Amino acid sequence: MRATTTRAVAGVIALVFMTATAQAQNSADELKRATFTRRAVDAALWGMPAASMAAFRRSLAGVGAGYNDVLYFSQPLEARHEFITANNNTPYVATALDLHQGPMVVDVPAASGKVALFGSAIDSFQVPLADVGPAGEDAGKGGKYLFLPPGYKDSVPAGYLVIPSTTNFLHVAFRPIVGKGATIEDGVAYAKTLKVYPLSGAAHPPPTKFVDAYPQAWHTLPVFDLSFFKDIAAVVNDEPAQEKDAVMLGLLASIGIEKGKPFNPTGDTAKAFEQAAAQAYDVMQANLVGPLSDRIWPDRQWTELHMTPTRNTDFMIDGRLLIDERATVYFLGTWVPKKSVASAYPQAYRDGTGALLKGDKTYRLRVPADTPARDFWSAIVYSMKTKSMIPNAQNIVGLSSYDKSKLQMNGDGSVDLFFAPKAPAGKEANWIPTGEEFFIIFRLYGPEKAYFDRTWKLPDIENVAG
């Protein structure tokens, strides 16, 4: 009897032990999964600016361009050109420089009486290294920008605007801004006088290859799936480690992203990365319309993205790298200038009541006659999902002061713009199609004092039907 009882007790103890062990193992596995996911989400937020530029570099082959070629648009971008919050008013010009083989020269022409180039050079993490053009280092006089690879120690010849780089890949983008009496064609012709060549060939520069990206689709958008982490892994491999990223590089190694090691996750690990990319997207989406968007005017819904208290374009403040702020800015855009005030970008995600903009409703924006934009203003609609222009049958993504001759104007010189899935009756000329959740960027090119001192205000978006 006692033996039976002893065996029974032993069995119960063993069962309890096995159950406790299994529960402990399950708990440990859950903790491990949660830690992995948390670190992967943080890695995605940290890597947002770099993944965006990696996607841009990969897109070059799709339009027949390569490193150190100049990609230009013979006409302004359209919705088929998938690019984060690009504008449809000026034809872009861009190049991706590969400094692995040595310094590269970008020879920028002087501003003419008709056209000037405004642009910036940014590193692989989108830290701006130099502004270009009238608001940049050459002050509109033109010049030879010499971009040096990380750690470059050789002597540098005279006659260059020398820009040391923190990364092996650089990205330079320009907007040719045309003056009164000039045309887009003038801007394109002017942009094609750019020269890009290695310093080693400066004595006899080889011809610059120009590629017109306008005729075809262009896919530059980062995708929030496993490929997002593959892009981050490629950047970690391609670029030198920076001290400010030491902690993050340690966390990356813990989830399998490490310099000099392949990154090809499969099975459950690949699924975990996919889920983390989706969660990071949700975090940035929430920050974009919430705590990291600052009101431009306290009584209006127009916002601008929060950067740092002193607007540091490297997102460093008091020895801290502001990862959430940086991620949200580059979730929305690219090529933040170093110090240029050549343009301003108020953004609207909500109507005047505070409700998020919806694709099935009709909205109106009244643009005042005294809008303080020396060059021009524009209003462009973007997909809330992709942050790119919304394709539509009419191929209309925005309207601007360039369109005044065909817009219906109000008696006081203001103009009403309408945003809706269908044009309001009689307002076809003033209509921008939507049809999905969207937001608006109202650009002021050549913003004047009244914008910066906030004595001028842009009215809120009004819900006029729905």
C-alpha positions in Angstrom: 0.0 0.0 0.0 2.8 2.3 1.0 4.7 1.5 -2.2 1.7 2.2 -4.3 1.1 5.5 -2.6 4.8 6.4 -3.0 4.7 5.6 -6.7 1.5 7.7 -7.0 3.0 10.6 -5.2 6.2 10.3 -7.3 4.0 10.3 -10.4 2.2 13.4 -9.4 5.4 15.2 -8.5 6.9 14.2 -11.9 3.8 15.4 -13.7 3.9 18.7 -11.8 7.6 19.0 -12.5 7.1 18.3 -16.2 4.2 20.7 -16.4 6.2 23.4 -14.6 9.1 22.7 -16.9 6.9 23.0 -20.0 5.3 26.2 -18.7 8.7 27.6 -18.0 9.9 26.7 -21.5 6.8 28.2 -23.0 7.3 31.3 -21.0 11.0 31.5 -22.0 10.0 31.0 -25.7 7.4 33.7 -25.4 9.9 36.1 -23.8 12.4 35.3 -26.5 9.9 36.0 -29.2 8.8 39.2 -27.6 12.4 40.4 -27.2 13.1 39.5 -30.8 10.1 41.4 -32.1 10.8 44.5 -29.9 14.3 44.7 -31.1 13.3 44.2 -34.7 10.7 47.0 -34.5 13.3 49.3 -33.0 15.8 48.3 -35.7 13.2 49.2 -38.4 12.6 52.6 -36.8 16.4 53.2 -36.6 16.9 52.1 -40.1 14.0 54.0 -41.8 16.1 56.7 -43.5 18.7 54.2 -44.6 16.2 51.7 -46.0 14.5 54.5 -47.9 17.8 55.4 -49.6 18.6 51.7 -50.2 15.3 51.3 -52.0 16.2 54.4 -54.1 19.5 52.9 -55.1 17.9 49.6 -56.1 15.4 51.5 -58.2 18.0 53.0 -60.5 18.4 49.8 -62.5 14.7 49.8 -63.2 15.0 53.0 -65.2 18.3 52.1 -66.9 20.6 54.2 -64.6 23.6 53.2 -62.4 25.8 54.8 -59.8 27.3 58.2 -60.7 24.8 58.6 -63.6 22.5 61.6 -63.6 18.8 60.6 -63.6 16.6 63.4 -64.7 12.9 64.0 -65.6 12.1 65.7 -68.9 8.7 66.5 -67.4 7.5 66.8 -63.8 6.7 63.5 -62.0 3.4 61.8 -62.3 1.6 59.2 -60.1 3.4 56.3 -61.9 6.6 57.6 -60.5 6.4 56.1 -57.0 8.4 58.4 -54.8 7.8 59.5 -51.3 6.0 62.9 -51.3 7.6 64.1 -54.6 6.1 67.2 -56.2 4.6 67.5 -59.7 5.7 71.1 -60.3 9.4 70.8 -61.0 11.4 68.1 -62.9 13.8 66.4 -60.5 17.4 65.6 -61.1 19.3 63.1 -59.0 22.4 61.0 -58.8 23.6 58.2 -56.4 27.4 58.4 -55.9 29.5 55.4 -55.0 32.6 56.5 -53.2 34.0 53.0 -52.7 36.5 53.7 -55.5 37.5 57.2 -54.4 36.3 60.8 -54.3 33.6 62.0 -56.8 33.1 65.4 -58.3 29.7 67.0 -58.9 30.2 70.1 -61.0 27.2 72.4 -60.6 26.5 75.2 -63.0 26.0 78.8 -61.9 22.4 80.0 -61.6 21.4 81.6 -64.8 18.9 84.4 -65.4 16.3 81.8 -66.1 17.0 78.8 -63.9 18.6 77.9 -60.6 19.3 74.5 -59.1 18.2 73.9 -55.5 19.2 70.7 -53.9 21.1 68.8 -51.2 23.6 66.0 -50.8 22.8 63.4 -48.2 24.5 60.3 -46.8 23.1 56.8 -46.6 21.2 57.8 -43.4 19.9 60.9 -45.1 22.1 63.2 -43.0 22.5 66.3 -45.2 26.1 67.1 -45.9 25.7 70.1 -48.2 23.1 72.3 -49.8 23.6 73.2 -53.4 22.6 76.2 -55.4 21.6 79.8 -54.3 20.8 78.6 -50.8 23.8 76.3 -50.6 27.6 76.3 -50.4 28.1 77.7 -53.9 25.6 80.6 -53.3 24.3 80.2 -56.8 27.7 80.8 -58.4 28.2 77.2 -59.3 31.1 75.1 -58.2 32.8 71.8 -58.1 31.6 69.8 -55.1 34.2 67.2 -54.1 32.8 64.4 -52.0 35.4 62.4 -50.1 34.9 58.8 -48.9 34.8 58.1 -45.1 38.3 58.3 -43.6 39.9 59.8 -46.7 43.5 61.0 -45.9 45.1 62.0 -49.2 45.7 65.6 -50.1 42.9 67.5 -51.9 43.6 69.8 -54.8 42.5 73.4 -54.7 39.4 74.8 -56.4 36.8 72.5 -54.9 34.1 72.8 -52.4 35.2 69.9 -50.2 32.5 67.7 -48.5 33.8 64.8 -46.4 31.2 62.0 -46.3 30.3 59.7 -43.4 29.1 56.9 -45.7 30.3 55.2 -48.9 27.1 56.0 -50.8 25.9 59.5 -51.3 22.7 60.9 -52.9 22.4 64.3 -54.5 19.0 65.6 -55.7 18.1 68.9 -57.3 15.0 70.8 -58.4 15.6 73.2 -61.4 13.5 76.3 -60.4 12.6 78.3 -63.4 12.1 82.0 -63.3 9.6 84.2 -65.0 9.6 83.8 -68.8 11.4 80.5 -68.5 10.0 77.0 -69.3 10.4 73.5 -67.9 12.4 72.7 -71.0 14.8 75.5 -70.0 15.1 73.9 -66.6 15.8 70.4 -68.0 18.4 71.8 -70.5 20.1 73.7 -67.6 20.1 70.6 -65.4 21.8 68.6 -68.2 24.9 70.8 -67.9 25.7 69.1 -64.6 28.9 67.0 -64.6 29.6 64.0 -62.5 33.0 62.3 -62.6 35.7 60.7 -60.3 38.4 63.0 -59.0 40.9 60.6 -60.6 39.6 61.6 -64.0 39.4 65.4 -63.3 42.1 66.3 -65.9 40.0 64.8 -68.6 36.5 64.3 -67.2 34.6 61.4 -68.9 31.1 62.4 -70.3 28.3 62.3 -67.7 25.6 59.7 -68.5 22.1 61.3 -68.4 19.0 59.0 -68.1 15.5 60.4 -68.7 13.3 58.6 -66.1 10.0 60.3 -67.1 8.7 57.9 -69.8 8.4 54.9 -67.6 7.2 53.8 -64.1 9.7 54.3 -61.3 9.5 52.3 -58.1 11.5 53.8 -55.3 9.2 53.2 -52.3 10.5 51.1 -49.3 8.3 48.0 -48.7 7.5 47.1 -45.1 8.2 43.4 -45.3 11.3 41.2 -45.1 12.9 43.3 -47.8 13.0 46.2 -45.4 15.4 44.4 -43.1 17.4 43.1 -46.1 18.0 46.7 -47.0 19.1 47.5 -43.5 21.4 44.5 -43.5 22.9 45.7 -46.8 23.5 49.2 -45.3 25.2 47.7 -42.2 27.5 45.7 -44.5 28.2 48.6 -46.9 28.8 51.4 -44.5 31.3 52.1 -41.7 30.0 51.8 -38.2 29.4 55.2 -36.5 29.8 55.7 -32.8 26.3 57.1 -32.4 24.9 53.7 -33.6 26.9 51.4 -31.4 24.0 50.3 -29.2 21.7 49.7 -32.1 24.4 47.7 -34.0 24.6 45.5 -30.9 20.9 44.9 -30.9 21.0 44.2 -34.6 23.6 41.5 -34.1 21.3 39.9 -31.6 18.6 39.4 -34.3 21.0 38.3 -37.0 22.0 41.5 -38.8 25.8 41.9 -38.4 28.5 43.2 -40.6 30.3 40.6 -42.6 27.6 38.0 -42.1 24.8 36.9 -44.6 21.2 37.8 -43.8 18.8 35.3 -45.3 16.2 34.4 -42.6 13.6 31.7 -43.4 10.6 30.1 -41.8 9.4 31.5 -38.5 12.3 33.9 -38.3 11.3 35.5 -41.7 7.7 35.7 -40.5 8.8 37.5 -37.3 10.7 40.0 -39.4 7.6 40.6 -41.6 5.5 41.2 -38.5 8.1 43.6 -37.0 8.2 45.6 -40.3 4.4 45.9 -40.2 4.4 47.0 -36.5 7.1 49.6 -37.3 5.0 51.0 -40.1 2.0 51.3 -37.6 4.2 53.1 -35.1 5.4 55.6 -37.7 1.9 56.1 -39.0 0.6 56.8 -35.6 3.4 59.3 -34.9 2.9 61.0 -38.2 -0.6 62.1 -37.4 -0.1 62.4 -33.7 2.6 63.3 -31.2 5.4 64.0 -33.7 3.5 66.5 -35.8 3.7 70.1 -34.5 0.9 72.7 -35.2 2.2 75.5 -37.3 -0.6 77.8 -36.1 -2.2 76.9 -32.7 -5.7 77.4 -34.0 -5.2 75.4 -37.3 -4.7 71.8 -38.2 -1.7 72.4 -40.5 1.4 70.7 -39.1 5.1 70.2 -39.8 7.0 67.3 -38.5 8.9 67.6 -35.3 12.6 67.2 -35.6 14.7 68.4 -32.6 14.3 71.6 -30.5 17.0 73.2 -32.6 16.0 71.4 -35.8 19.2 69.4 -36.0 19.2 67.6 -39.3 21.4 64.8 -37.9 18.7 64.3 -35.2 21.3 64.5 -32.4 20.5 66.5 -29.3 22.3 66.5 -26.0 24.2 63.4 -27.1 21.0 61.5 -28.0 19.9 60.2 -31.4 16.2 60.9 -31.7 15.2 57.7 -33.4 11.4 58.2 -33.4 11.6 61.7 -34.8 14.1 60.8 -37.4 12.0 57.7 -38.5 8.8 59.7 -38.8 10.4 62.5 -40.9 11.9 60.0 -43.3 8.7 57.9 -43.3 7.1 61.0 -44.9 9.9 62.5 -47.0 13.5 62.5 -48.2 16.3 64.9 -48.7 15.7 67.3 -45.8 18.1 70.2 -46.6 20.9 71.2 -44.3 19.9 74.8 -43.8 17.9 75.9 -46.8 14.8 78.0 -46.4 13.9 77.9 -50.1 10.6 76.1 -49.4 8.1 75.3 -46.7 5.8 72.3 -46.4 2.7 72.6 -44.3 0.9 69.3 -44.1 -2.8 68.5 -43.4 -3.9 65.1 -42.2 -7.1 66.4 -40.6 -9.9 68.8 -41.5 -10.8 71.8 -39.4 -12.8 69.7 -37.0 -9.8 67.5 -36.3 -11.1 64.4 -38.2 -8.7 62.5 -40.4 -9.2 63.1 -44.1 -11.2 60.4 -45.8 -11.2 59.4 -49.5 -15.0 59.2 -49.7 -15.7 62.8 -48.6 -15.5 66.2 -50.3 -13.2 68.9 -48.9 -12.4 72.4 -49.8 -9.2 74.5 -49.2 -9.4 78.3 -49.8 -6.0 79.5 -50.8 -5.7 83.2 -49.9 -4.7 85.8 -52.5 -1.9 87.0 -50.3 -0.2 83.6 -49.9 3.5 84.5 -49.2 5.2 82.4 -51.8 7.7 84.4 -53.9 8.1 81.7 -56.6 4.8 79.7 -56.4 2.6 77.6 -54.2 1.2 74.1 -54.8 -1.3 71.7 -53.1 -0.7 68.0 -53.8 -2.6 64.9 -52.6 -0.8 61.8 -51.3 -1.9 58.3 -50.4 -1.9 57.9 -46.6 -0.8 54.3 -47.2 2.2 54.8 -49.5 3.1 58.5 -49.0 3.2 58.7 -52.8 0.9 60.3 -55.3 -2.5 58.7 -55.9 -2.9 57.2 -59.4 -6.2 58.3 -61.1 -7.8 58.3 -64.5 -7.4 62.1 -64.8 -3.7 62.0 -64.0 -4.2 65.0 -61.7 -2.3 64.8 -58.4 -2.2 68.5 -57.5 -2.8 72.1 -58.5 -0.6 75.2 -58.1 -0.4 78.9 -58.7 1.1 77.9 -62.1 -2.5 76.8 -62.9 -4.2 80.1 -62.2 -5.1 80.7 -65.8 -7.4 77.7 -65.8 -8.6 77.8 -62.3 -11.9 79.4 -61.2 -10.8 82.3 -59.0 -12.9 84.0 -56.4 -13.6 87.8 -56.6 -11.0 88.6 -53.8 -8.2 86.8 -55.7 -8.4 83.7 -53.5 -9.0 80.2 -55.0 -11.0 77.2 -53.8 -9.4 73.8 -54.3 -11.6 70.7 -53.9 -10.4 67.2 -52.8 -12.9 64.4 -53.5 -13.4 61.1 -55.3 -15.6 63.0 -57.8 -15.5 66.6 -59.0 -18.1 68.8 -57.4 -20.5 70.0 -60.1 -19.0 73.0 -62.0 -15.7 72.8 -60.1 -13.9 70.3 -62.4 -11.0 72.8 -63.0 -10.4 73.2 -59.3 -10.6 69.5 -58.4 -7.9 67.0 -57.2 -9.1 63.4 -57.1 -8.7 61.3 -54.0 -10.7 58.0 -53.5 -8.6 56.7 -50.6 -7.4 57.9 -47.3 -5.0 60.8 -48.1 -3.2 63.8 -46.8 -2.2 67.1 -48.4 1.1 69.0 -48.5 0.8 72.7 -49.3 4.2 73.9 -50.6 5.4 77.5 -50.6 8.4 78.0 -52.8 10.3 81.1 -51.8 8.3 81.5 -48.6 8.4 85.1 -47.3 8.5 86.7 -43.9 4.8 86.5 -43.3 5.0 82.7 -43.3 7.9 82.5 -41.0 6.7 85.0 -38.4 3.2 83.4 -38.6 1.4 86.7 -39.4 -0.1 84.9 -42.4 -2.3 81.8 -41.8 -3.5 79.1 -44.2 -7.2 78.2 -43.7 -8.1 74.7 -42.5 -9.4 72.0 -44.9 -13.2 72.1 -44.8 -15.5 69.1 -45.1 -18.2 70.4 -47.5 -19.9 67.1 -48.3 -19.9 63.9 -46.3 
